[in-house]
Amino acid sequence: MIFPHGIALSLPPIRHCPICGIATQASRSRESHRDFDTFACLSCDTTIVESRPQPPAKGFGNL
Ligand SMILES: [Zn+2]
């Protein structure tokens, strides 16, 4: 059986709120982003935004 590429990324990472410690709700800051980078706590309204440096797109247009 062949799995489609990226199926392992379909589950959002579980991040816990640093304030109250419950699991936060993961979401994407941008629809185009594959990775979840925004984690919102539904209990205390704390929002954790992870901003990881994006690698420069190289070879773009050389497909
Ligand atoms: Zn919280």
N, CA, C, O and the ligand as a Tripos MOL2 file, in Angstrom:
@<TRIPOS>MOLECULE
protein
  253   251    64     0     0
PROTEIN
NO_CHARGES

@<TRIPOS>ATOM
      1 N           0.8620   -1.2040    0.0000 N.3       1 MET1
      2 CA          0.0000    0.0000    0.0000 C.3       1 MET1
      3 C           0.8870    1.2400    0.0000 C.2       1 MET1
      4 O           1.8770    1.3230    0.7280 O.2       1 MET1
      5 N           0.5140    2.1700   -0.8130 N.am      2 ILE2
      6 CA          1.2970    3.4070   -0.9080 C.3       2 ILE2
      7 C           0.5020    4.5400   -0.2720 C.2       2 ILE2
      8 O          -0.6380    4.8180   -0.6450 O.2       2 ILE2
      9 N           1.1330    5.1750    0.6870 N.am      3 PHE3
     10 CA          0.4810    6.2970    1.3250 C.3       3 PHE3
     11 C           0.8330    7.5850    0.5830 C.2       3 PHE3
     12 O           1.9490    7.7370    0.0880 O.2       3 PHE3
     13 N          -0.1080    8.4940    0.5090 N.am      4 PRO4
     14 CA          0.1920    9.7830   -0.1170 C.3       4 PRO4
     15 C           1.2310   10.5370    0.6970 C.2       4 PRO4
     16 O           1.3050   10.4060    1.9190 O.2       4 PRO4
     17 N           2.0090   11.3070    0.0120 N.am      5 HIS5
     18 CA          3.0880   12.0320    0.6750 C.3       5 HIS5
     19 C           2.5170   13.0410    1.6650 C.2       5 HIS5
     20 O           1.5940   13.7940    1.3540 O.2       5 HIS5
     21 N           3.0850   13.0340    2.8520 N.am      6 GLY6
     22 CA          2.6930   14.0440    3.8340 C.3       6 GLY6
     23 C           1.5730   13.6020    4.7340 C.2       6 GLY6
     24 O           1.0140   14.4140    5.4720 O.2       6 GLY6
     25 N           1.2340   12.3340    4.6900 N.am      7 ILE7
     26 CA          0.1250   11.8800    5.5250 C.3       7 ILE7
     27 C           0.5240   11.9120    7.0010 C.2       7 ILE7
     28 O          -0.3280   12.0250    7.8830 O.2       7 ILE7
     29 N           1.8190   11.8120    7.2540 N.am      8 ALA8
     30 CA          2.2940   11.8420    8.6340 C.3       8 ALA8
     31 C           2.1360   13.2250    9.2450 C.2       8 ALA8
     32 O           2.1760   13.3900   10.4640 O.2       8 ALA8
     33 N           1.9540   14.2280    8.3670 N.am      9 LEU9
     34 CA          1.8440   15.5900    8.8720 C.3       9 LEU9
     35 C           0.3850   16.0020    9.0540 C.2       9 LEU9
     36 O           0.0880   17.1520    9.3770 O.2       9 LEU9
     37 N          -0.5180   15.0450    8.8410 N.am     10 SER10
     38 CA         -1.9250   15.4030    8.9120 C.3      10 SER10
     39 C          -2.3730   15.6520   10.3470 C.2      10 SER10
     40 O          -3.3440   16.3700   10.5850 O.2      10 SER10
     41 N          -1.6670   15.0600   11.2920 N.am     11 LEU11
     42 CA         -2.0220   15.2800   12.6810 C.3      11 LEU11
     43 C          -1.2380   16.4610   13.2510 C.2      11 LEU11
     44 O          -0.0110   16.5000   13.1660 O.2      11 LEU11
     45 N          -1.9510   17.4130   13.8260 N.am     12 PRO12
     46 CA         -1.2530   18.5670   14.3930 C.3      12 PRO12
     47 C          -0.4760   18.1620   15.6250 C.2      12 PRO12
     48 O          -0.8950   17.2560   16.3460 O.2      12 PRO12
     49 N           0.6430   18.8090   15.8840 N.am     13 PRO13
     50 CA          1.4110   18.5100   17.0820 C.3      13 PRO13
     51 C           0.6530   18.9820   18.3200 C.2      13 PRO13
     52 O          -0.0570   19.9870   18.2840 O.2      13 PRO13
     53 N           0.8130   18.2570   19.3890 N.am     14 ILE14
     54 CA          0.1240   18.6330   20.6240 C.3      14 ILE14
     55 C           1.0290   19.5310   21.4520 C.2      14 ILE14
     56 O           2.1420   19.1550   21.8210 O.2      14 ILE14
     57 N           0.5320   20.7110   21.7300 N.am     15 ARG15
     58 CA          1.2980   21.6660   22.5090 C.3      15 ARG15
     59 C           0.4720   22.0470   23.7370 C.2      15 ARG15
     60 O          -0.7350   22.2750   23.6500 O.2      15 ARG15
     61 N           1.1360   22.1070   24.8520 N.am     16 HIS16
     62 CA          0.4130   22.4120   26.0770 C.3      16 HIS16
     63 C           0.5960   23.8710   26.4660 C.2      16 HIS16
     64 O           1.6630   24.4550   26.2760 O.2      16 HIS16
     65 N          -0.4460   24.4320   27.0020 N.am     17 CYS17
     66 CA         -0.4150   25.8220   27.4170 C.3      17 CYS17
     67 C           0.5730   26.0080   28.5690 C.2      17 CYS17
     68 O           0.5340   25.2640   29.5490 O.2      17 CYS17
     69 N           1.4570   27.0000   28.4520 N.am     18 PRO18
     70 CA          2.4350   27.2450   29.5190 C.3      18 PRO18
     71 C           1.7960   27.8490   30.7630 C.2      18 PRO18
     72 O           2.4140   27.8840   31.8270 O.2      18 PRO18
     73 N           0.5970   28.3120   30.6370 N.am     19 ILE19
     74 CA         -0.0740   28.9570   31.7670 C.3      19 ILE19
     75 C          -0.8600   27.9340   32.5850 C.2      19 ILE19
     76 O          -0.6430   27.7750   33.7870 O.2      19 ILE19
     77 N          -1.7720   27.2480   31.9070 N.am     20 CYS20
     78 CA         -2.6320   26.3270   32.6530 C.3      20 CYS20
     79 C          -2.3320   24.8640   32.3280 C.2      20 CYS20
     80 O          -2.8270   23.9650   33.0080 O.2      20 CYS20
     81 N          -1.5380   24.6240   31.3100 N.am     21 GLY21
     82 CA         -1.0440   23.2710   31.0750 C.3      21 GLY21
     83 C          -1.9570   22.3510   30.3010 C.2      21 GLY21
     84 O          -1.6310   21.1780   30.1170 O.2      21 GLY21
     85 N          -3.0820   22.8450   29.8450 N.am     22 ILE22
     86 CA         -3.9540   21.9750   29.0680 C.3      22 ILE22
     87 C          -3.5230   21.9960   27.6070 C.2      22 ILE22
     88 O          -2.7720   22.8730   27.1810 O.2      22 ILE22
     89 N          -4.0010   21.0290   26.8560 N.am     23 ALA23
     90 CA         -3.6470   20.9600   25.4400 C.3      23 ALA23
     91 C          -4.2830   22.1230   24.6840 C.2      23 ALA23
     92 O          -5.4410   22.4800   24.9020 O.2      23 ALA23
     93 N          -3.4870   22.6960   23.7920 N.am     24 THR24
     94 CA         -3.9850   23.8280   23.0210 C.3      24 THR24
     95 C          -4.5070   23.3720   21.6730 C.2      24 THR24
     96 O          -4.2700   22.2410   21.2480 O.2      24 THR24
     97 N          -5.2090   24.2520   21.0180 N.am     25 GLN25
     98 CA         -5.7490   23.9560   19.7000 C.3      25 GLN25
     99 C          -4.8080   24.5040   18.6480 C.2      25 GLN25
    100 O          -4.5690   25.7090   18.5730 O.2      25 GLN25
    101 N          -4.2720   23.5970   17.8300 N.am     26 ALA26
    102 CA         -3.3070   24.0020   16.8170 C.3      26 ALA26
    103 C          -4.0010   24.4970   15.5620 C.2      26 ALA26
    104 O          -5.0420   23.9830   15.1540 O.2      26 ALA26
    105 N          -3.4000   25.5020   14.9700 N.am     27 SER27
    106 CA         -3.9150   26.0110   13.7060 C.3      27 SER27
    107 C          -2.7650   26.6180   12.9210 C.2      27 SER27
    108 O          -1.6490   26.7400   13.4270 O.2      27 SER27
    109 N          -3.0440   26.9920   11.6940 N.am     28 ARG28
    110 CA         -2.0170   27.5890   10.8550 C.3      28 ARG28
    111 C          -2.2400   29.0930   10.7670 C.2      28 ARG28
    112 O          -3.3710   29.5640   10.6510 O.2      28 ARG28
    113 N          -1.1520   29.8270   10.8220 N.am     29 SER29
    114 CA         -1.2800   31.2730   10.6750 C.3      29 SER29
    115 C          -1.6080   31.6250    9.2300 C.2      29 SER29
    116 O          -2.2480   32.6380    8.9450 O.2      29 SER29
    117 N          -1.1510   30.7550    8.3210 N.am     30 ARG30
    118 CA         -1.4770   30.9610    6.9070 C.3      30 ARG30
    119 C          -1.9690   29.6550    6.3120 C.2      30 ARG30
    120 O          -1.4790   28.5790    6.6560 O.2      30 ARG30
    121 N          -2.9300   29.7580    5.4280 N.am     31 GLU31
    122 CA         -3.4940   28.5610    4.8190 C.3      31 GLU31
    123 C          -2.4500   27.8080    4.0100 C.2      31 GLU31
    124 O          -2.5180   26.5870    3.8660 O.2      31 GLU31
    125 N          -1.4730   28.5600    3.4800 N.am     32 SER32
    126 CA         -0.4720   27.9480    2.6090 C.3      32 SER32
    127 C           0.5730   27.1820    3.4050 C.2      32 SER32
    128 O           1.3320   26.3890    2.8480 O.2      32 SER32
    129 N           0.6080   27.4250    4.7160 N.am     33 HIS33
    130 CA          1.5990   26.7380    5.5380 C.3      33 HIS33
    131 C           1.1680   25.3000    5.7830 C.2      33 HIS33
    132 O           0.0100   25.0110    6.0830 O.2      33 HIS33
    133 N           2.1350   24.4170    5.6440 N.am     34 ARG34
    134 CA          1.8270   23.0130    5.8920 C.3      34 ARG34
    135 C           1.8650   22.7100    7.3840 C.2      34 ARG34
    136 O           1.1040   21.8860    7.8910 O.2      34 ARG34
    137 N           2.7630   23.3920    8.0670 N.am     35 ASP35
    138 CA          2.9390   23.1030    9.4890 C.3      35 ASP35
    139 C           2.0450   23.9950   10.3420 C.2      35 ASP35
    140 O           1.7550   25.1390    9.9950 O.2      35 ASP35
    141 N           1.6250   23.4400   11.4520 N.am     36 PHE36
    142 CA          0.8630   24.2190   12.4060 C.3      36 PHE36
    143 C           1.8230   25.0940   13.2080 C.2      36 PHE36
    144 O           2.8170   24.5960   13.7380 O.2      36 PHE36
    145 N           1.5380   26.3840   13.3020 N.am     37 ASP37
    146 CA          2.4470   27.2720   14.0090 C.3      37 ASP37
    147 C           1.7230   28.1530   15.0150 C.2      37 ASP37
    148 O           2.3430   28.9890   15.6730 O.2      37 ASP37
    149 N           0.4260   27.9720   15.1360 N.am     38 THR38
    150 CA         -0.3150   28.7700   16.0930 C.3      38 THR38
    151 C          -1.0770   27.8370   17.0280 C.2      38 THR38
    152 O          -1.8380   26.9750   16.5880 O.2      38 THR38
    153 N          -0.8580   28.0260   18.3170 N.am     39 PHE39
    154 CA         -1.5010   27.1640   19.3000 C.3      39 PHE39
    155 C          -2.2850   28.0400   20.2640 C.2      39 PHE39
    156 O          -1.7120   28.8590   20.9830 O.2      39 PHE39
    157 N          -3.5820   27.8620   20.2730 N.am     40 ALA40
    158 CA         -4.4430   28.6930   21.0900 C.3      40 ALA40
    159 C          -5.0080   27.8860   22.2490 C.2      40 ALA40
    160 O          -5.5480   26.7950   22.0670 O.2      40 ALA40
    161 N          -4.8720   28.4460   23.4370 N.am     41 CYS41
    162 CA         -5.4530   27.8110   24.6170 C.3      41 CYS41
    163 C          -6.9010   28.2690   24.7580 C.2      41 CYS41
    164 O          -7.1950   29.4640   24.7690 O.2      41 CYS41
    165 N          -7.7890   27.3000   24.8660 N.am     42 LEU42
    166 CA         -9.2060   27.6370   24.9470 C.3      42 LEU42
    167 C          -9.6190   27.9670   26.3730 C.2      42 LEU42
    168 O         -10.7570   28.3660   26.6220 O.2      42 LEU42
    169 N          -8.6900   27.7980   27.3050 N.am     43 SER43
    170 CA         -9.0280   28.0220   28.7040 C.3      43 SER43
    171 C          -8.6910   29.4330   29.1520 C.2      43 SER43
    172 O          -9.4960   30.1050   29.7960 O.2      43 SER43
    173 N          -7.4700   29.8780   28.7960 N.am     44 CYS44
    174 CA         -7.0420   31.1930   29.2800 C.3      44 CYS44
    175 C          -6.7440   32.1580   28.1360 C.2      44 CYS44
    176 O          -6.1980   33.2380   28.3570 O.2      44 CYS44
    177 N          -7.0990   31.7720   26.9270 N.am     45 ASP45
    178 CA         -6.9340   32.6410   25.7580 C.3      45 ASP45
    179 C          -5.4880   32.9810   25.4600 C.2      45 ASP45
    180 O          -5.1980   34.0150   24.8580 O.2      45 ASP45
    181 N          -4.5800   32.1110   25.8790 N.am     46 THR46
    182 CA         -3.1800   32.3160   25.5320 C.3      46 THR46
    183 C          -2.9190   31.7580   24.1350 C.2      46 THR46
    184 O          -3.3000   30.6300   23.8210 O.2      46 THR46
    185 N          -2.2770   32.5520   23.3180 N.am     47 THR47
    186 CA         -1.9590   32.1040   21.9650 C.3      47 THR47
    187 C          -0.4460   32.0300   21.7950 C.2      47 THR47
    188 O           0.2660   33.0110   22.0060 O.2      47 THR47
    189 N           0.0250   30.8560   21.4110 N.am     48 ILE48
    190 CA          1.4460   30.6530   21.1870 C.3      48 ILE48
    191 C           1.6910   30.6190   19.6830 C.2      48 ILE48
    192 O           1.1190   29.7970   18.9670 O.2      48 ILE48
    193 N           2.5370   31.5110   19.2220 N.am     49 VAL49
    194 CA          2.8500   31.5490   17.7890 C.3      49 VAL49
    195 C           4.3190   31.1980   17.6080 C.2      49 VAL49
    196 O           5.2170   31.8910   18.0860 O.2      49 VAL49
    197 N           4.5260   30.1120   16.9090 N.am     50 GLU50
    198 CA          5.8980   29.7090   16.6290 C.3      50 GLU50
    199 C           6.2920   30.2280   15.2560 C.2      50 GLU50
    200 O           5.6600   29.9040   14.2500 O.2      50 GLU50
    201 N           7.3220   31.0200   15.2270 N.am     51 SER51
    202 CA          7.8020   31.5390   13.9430 C.3      51 SER51
    203 C           9.1760   30.9680   13.6670 C.2      51 SER51
    204 O          10.1930   31.4430   14.1730 O.2      51 SER51
    205 N           9.1700   29.9570   12.8660 N.am     52 ARG52
    206 CA         10.4390   29.3460   12.4990 C.3      52 ARG52
    207 C          10.9260   29.9480   11.1780 C.2      52 ARG52
    208 O          10.1200   30.2140   10.2860 O.2      52 ARG52
    209 N          12.2130   30.1600   11.0500 N.am     53 PRO53
    210 CA         12.7350   30.7460    9.8140 C.3      53 PRO53
    211 C          12.4790   29.8610    8.6160 C.2      53 PRO53
    212 O          12.7770   28.6670    8.6250 O.2      53 PRO53
    213 N          11.9310   30.4590    7.6020 N.am     54 GLN54
    214 CA         11.6480   29.7200    6.3910 C.3      54 GLN54
    215 C          12.8990   29.6640    5.5180 C.2      54 GLN54
    216 O          13.5280   30.6960    5.2810 O.2      54 GLN54
    217 N          13.2610   28.5020    5.0490 N.am     55 PRO55
    218 CA         14.4210   28.3870    4.1570 C.3      55 PRO55
    219 C          14.1280   29.0870    2.8380 C.2      55 PRO55
    220 O          13.0150   29.0070    2.3180 O.2      55 PRO55
    221 N          15.1160   29.7630    2.3080 N.am     56 PRO56
    222 CA         14.9020   30.4470    1.0320 C.3      56 PRO56
    223 C          14.5950   29.4740   -0.0850 C.2      56 PRO56
    224 O          15.2360   28.4310   -0.2160 O.2      56 PRO56
    225 N          13.6260   29.8210   -0.8730 N.am     57 ALA57
    226 CA         13.2300   28.9560   -1.9810 C.3      57 ALA57
    227 C          14.2870   28.9920   -3.0550 C.2      57 ALA57
    228 O          14.4670   29.9930   -3.7490 O.2      57 ALA57
    229 N          14.9780   27.8870   -3.1790 N.am     58 LYS58
    230 CA         16.0020   27.8320   -4.2150 C.3      58 LYS58
    231 C          15.5980   26.8140   -5.2760 C.2      58 LYS58
    232 O          14.9680   25.8000   -4.9770 O.2      58 LYS58
    233 N          15.9630   27.0970   -6.4840 N.am     59 GLY59
    234 CA         15.5790   26.2120   -7.5700 C.3      59 GLY59
    235 C          14.1460   26.4640   -8.0250 C.2      59 GLY59
    236 O          13.5940   25.6950   -8.8120 O.2      59 GLY59
    237 N          13.5570   27.5230   -7.5380 N.am     60 PHE60
    238 CA         12.1790   27.8170   -7.9100 C.3      60 PHE60
    239 C          12.1260   28.2200   -9.3820 C.2      60 PHE60
    240 O          12.8100   29.1470   -9.8150 O.2      60 PHE60
    241 N          11.3170   27.5200  -10.1220 N.am     61 GLY61
    242 CA         11.2300   27.8270  -11.5410 C.3      61 GLY61
    243 C          12.0710   26.8900  -12.3860 C.2      61 GLY61
    244 O          12.0910   26.9840  -13.6140 O.2      61 GLY61
    245 N          12.7640   25.9850  -11.7110 N.am     62 ASN62
    246 CA         13.5920   25.0260  -12.4470 C.3      62 ASN62
    247 C          12.9420   23.6510  -12.5250 C.2      62 ASN62
    248 O          13.6160   22.6330  -12.6830 O.2      62 ASN62
    249 N          11.6250   23.6440  -12.4110 N.am     63 LEU63
    250 CA         10.9600   22.3590  -12.4060 C.3      63 LEU63
    251 C          11.0400   21.6870  -13.7630 C.2      63 LEU63
    252 O          10.5250   20.5820  -13.9360 O.2      63 LEU63
    253 ZN         -4.0660   28.1950   29.1160 Zn       64 ZN64
@<TRIPOS>BOND
     1     1     2 1
     2     2     3 1
     3     3     4 2
     4     3     5 am
     5     5     6 1
     6     6     7 1
     7     7     8 2
     8     7     9 am
     9     9    10 1
    10    10    11 1
    11    11    12 2
    12    11    13 am
    13    13    14 1
    14    14    15 1
    15    15    16 2
    16    15    17 am
    17    17    18 1
    18    18    19 1
    19    19    20 2
    20    19    21 am
    21    21    22 1
    22    22    23 1
    23    23    24 2
    24    23    25 am
    25    25    26 1
    26    26    27 1
    27    27    28 2
    28    27    29 am
    29    29    30 1
    30    30    31 1
    31    31    32 2
    32    31    33 am
    33    33    34 1
    34    34    35 1
    35    35    36 2
    36    35    37 am
    37    37    38 1
    38    38    39 1
    39    39    40 2
    40    39    41 am
    41    41    42 1
    42    42    43 1
    43    43    44 2
    44    43    45 am
    45    45    46 1
    46    46    47 1
    47    47    48 2
    48    47    49 am
    49    49    50 1
    50    50    51 1
    51    51    52 2
    52    51    53 am
    53    53    54 1
    54    54    55 1
    55    55    56 2
    56    55    57 am
    57    57    58 1
    58    58    59 1
    59    59    60 2
    60    59    61 am
    61    61    62 1
    62    62    63 1
    63    63    64 2
    64    63    65 am
    65    65    66 1
    66    66    67 1
    67    67    68 2
    68    67    69 am
    69    69    70 1
    70    70    71 1
    71    71    72 2
    72    71    73 am
    73    73    74 1
    74    74    75 1
    75    75    76 2
    76    75    77 am
    77    77    78 1
    78    78    79 1
    79    79    80 2
    80    79    81 am
    81    81    82 1
    82    82    83 1
    83    83    84 2
    84    83    85 am
    85    85    86 1
    86    86    87 1
    87    87    88 2
    88    87    89 am
    89    89    90 1
    90    90    91 1
    91    91    92 2
    92    91    93 am
    93    93    94 1
    94    94    95 1
    95    95    96 2
    96    95    97 am
    97    97    98 1
    98    98    99 1
    99    99   100 2
   100    99   101 am
   101   101   102 1
   102   102   103 1
   103   103   104 2
   104   103   105 am
   105   105   106 1
   106   106   107 1
   107   107   108 2
   108   107   109 am
   109   109   110 1
   110   110   111 1
   111   111   112 2
   112   111   113 am
   113   113   114 1
   114   114   115 1
   115   115   116 2
   116   115   117 am
   117   117   118 1
   118   118   119 1
   119   119   120 2
   120   119   121 am
   121   121   122 1
   122   122   123 1
   123   123   124 2
   124   123   125 am
   125   125   126 1
   126   126   127 1
   127   127   128 2
   128   127   129 am
   129   129   130 1
   130   130   131 1
   131   131   132 2
   132   131   133 am
   133   133   134 1
   134   134   135 1
   135   135   136 2
   136   135   137 am
   137   137   138 1
   138   138   139 1
   139   139   140 2
   140   139   141 am
   141   141   142 1
   142   142   143 1
   143   143   144 2
   144   143   145 am
   145   145   146 1
   146   146   147 1
   147   147   148 2
   148   147   149 am
   149   149   150 1
   150   150   151 1
   151   151   152 2
   152   151   153 am
   153   153   154 1
   154   154   155 1
   155   155   156 2
   156   155   157 am
   157   157   158 1
   158   158   159 1
   159   159   160 2
   160   159   161 am
   161   161   162 1
   162   162   163 1
   163   163   164 2
   164   163   165 am
   165   165   166 1
   166   166   167 1
   167   167   168 2
   168   167   169 am
   169   169   170 1
   170   170   171 1
   171   171   172 2
   172   171   173 am
   173   173   174 1
   174   174   175 1
   175   175   176 2
   176   175   177 am
   177   177   178 1
   178   178   179 1
   179   179   180 2
   180   179   181 am
   181   181   182 1
   182   182   183 1
   183   183   184 2
   184   183   185 am
   185   185   186 1
   186   186   187 1
   187   187   188 2
   188   187   189 am
   189   189   190 1
   190   190   191 1
   191   191   192 2
   192   191   193 am
   193   193   194 1
   194   194   195 1
   195   195   196 2
   196   195   197 am
   197   197   198 1
   198   198   199 1
   199   199   200 2
   200   199   201 am
   201   201   202 1
   202   202   203 1
   203   203   204 2
   204   203   205 am
   205   205   206 1
   206   206   207 1
   207   207   208 2
   208   207   209 am
   209   209   210 1
   210   210   211 1
   211   211   212 2
   212   211   213 am
   213   213   214 1
   214   214   215 1
   215   215   216 2
   216   215   217 am
   217   217   218 1
   218   218   219 1
   219   219   220 2
   220   219   221 am
   221   221   222 1
   222   222   223 1
   223   223   224 2
   224   223   225 am
   225   225   226 1
   226   226   227 1
   227   227   228 2
   228   227   229 am
   229   229   230 1
   230   230   231 1
   231   231   232 2
   232   231   233 am
   233   233   234 1
   234   234   235 1
   235   235   236 2
   236   235   237 am
   237   237   238 1
   238   238   239 1
   239   239   240 2
   240   239   241 am
   241   241   242 1
   242   242   243 1
   243   243   244 2
   244   243   245 am
   245   245   246 1
   246   246   247 1
   247   247   248 2
   248   247   249 am
   249   249   250 1
   250   250   251 1
   251   251   252 2
@<TRIPOS>SUBSTRUCTURE
     1 MET1         2 RESIDUE 1 A MET
     2 ILE2         6 RESIDUE 1 A ILE
     3 PHE3        10 RESIDUE 1 A PHE
     4 PRO4        14 RESIDUE 1 A PRO
     5 HIS5        18 RESIDUE 1 A HIS
     6 GLY6        22 RESIDUE 1 A GLY
     7 ILE7        26 RESIDUE 1 A ILE
     8 ALA8        30 RESIDUE 1 A ALA
     9 LEU9        34 RESIDUE 1 A LEU
    10 SER10       38 RESIDUE 1 A SER
    11 LEU11       42 RESIDUE 1 A LEU
    12 PRO12       46 RESIDUE 1 A PRO
    13 PRO13       50 RESIDUE 1 A PRO
    14 ILE14       54 RESIDUE 1 A ILE
    15 ARG15       58 RESIDUE 1 A ARG
    16 HIS16       62 RESIDUE 1 A HIS
    17 CYS17       66 RESIDUE 1 A CYS
    18 PRO18       70 RESIDUE 1 A PRO
    19 ILE19       74 RESIDUE 1 A ILE
    20 CYS20       78 RESIDUE 1 A CYS
    21 GLY21       82 RESIDUE 1 A GLY
    22 ILE22       86 RESIDUE 1 A ILE
    23 ALA23       90 RESIDUE 1 A ALA
    24 THR24       94 RESIDUE 1 A THR
    25 GLN25       98 RESIDUE 1 A GLN
    26 ALA26      102 RESIDUE 1 A ALA
    27 SER27      106 RESIDUE 1 A SER
    28 ARG28      110 RESIDUE 1 A ARG
    29 SER29      114 RESIDUE 1 A SER
    30 ARG30      118 RESIDUE 1 A ARG
    31 GLU31      122 RESIDUE 1 A GLU
    32 SER32      126 RESIDUE 1 A SER
    33 HIS33      130 RESIDUE 1 A HIS
    34 ARG34      134 RESIDUE 1 A ARG
    35 ASP35      138 RESIDUE 1 A ASP
    36 PHE36      142 RESIDUE 1 A PHE
    37 ASP37      146 RESIDUE 1 A ASP
    38 THR38      150 RESIDUE 1 A THR
    39 PHE39      154 RESIDUE 1 A PHE
    40 ALA40      158 RESIDUE 1 A ALA
    41 CYS41      162 RESIDUE 1 A CYS
    42 LEU42      166 RESIDUE 1 A LEU
    43 SER43      170 RESIDUE 1 A SER
    44 CYS44      174 RESIDUE 1 A CYS
    45 ASP45      178 RESIDUE 1 A ASP
    46 THR46      182 RESIDUE 1 A THR
    47 THR47      186 RESIDUE 1 A THR
    48 ILE48      190 RESIDUE 1 A ILE
    49 VAL49      194 RESIDUE 1 A VAL
    50 GLU50      198 RESIDUE 1 A GLU
    51 SER51      202 RESIDUE 1 A SER
    52 ARG52      206 RESIDUE 1 A ARG
    53 PRO53      210 RESIDUE 1 A PRO
    54 GLN54      214 RESIDUE 1 A GLN
    55 PRO55      218 RESIDUE 1 A PRO
    56 PRO56      222 RESIDUE 1 A PRO
    57 ALA57      226 RESIDUE 1 A ALA
    58 LYS58      230 RESIDUE 1 A LYS
    59 GLY59      234 RESIDUE 1 A GLY
    60 PHE60      238 RESIDUE 1 A PHE
    61 GLY61      242 RESIDUE 1 A GLY
    62 ASN62      246 RESIDUE 1 A ASN
    63 LEU63      250 RESIDUE 1 A LEU
    64 ZN64       253 GROUP 0 **** ****
